[in-house]
């Protein structure tokens, strides 16, 4: 089924924190974004894919495209409904996709 959802402007954040562990270098990847859309159909779609293995294909501000995660080291998505703290504040559906990979995110070209 199809779901229309509005992305909150400037809410996408991609972190790729590289750390050294005894097993080698590990990239801790976190992708976060907020949707202003609040609907039953959006929640049902997110429930369907929550905690499922996947990758993120991102187009960065500089025009580059990168793939985060892989079939061997996938990322996992969770979501949270955040209600506004006041009636005048808008609530959001917050999505976080994260995981650890041994390889850095790779550039992707079409």
Phi, psi and omega in degrees: 000167185249140179228129174265131180218138180261124178281133177292127182306139177059028181261352182280127178229130177239120177245132174232090182266118182266128177228159177255128178236168179305332180275353180128196180280135180236134176259113175270111186253132176224127175240125181234147175201157179238139174248135178280345179289132174234110180209158178296320182294323177294316179297321179295319178296316180294322177300323181297324184255358181299133178063024175262146180292139179194184176231168175238128172253113186242141172256116185278168181302331181275004178094345177292153173242139179226150174255126178250125183090172179204176178292334177276330180227075186284167173257159182231141184255138169229157177225161181215137175269121181245110178282150176295147181280346177224156178302331182279346181267141182275134174279163180223161168256113185261131181242136176230128178240123185210165178173178178240139178228151177278336181254149179290158174301143185253151177287148183231129176233149182265000000 
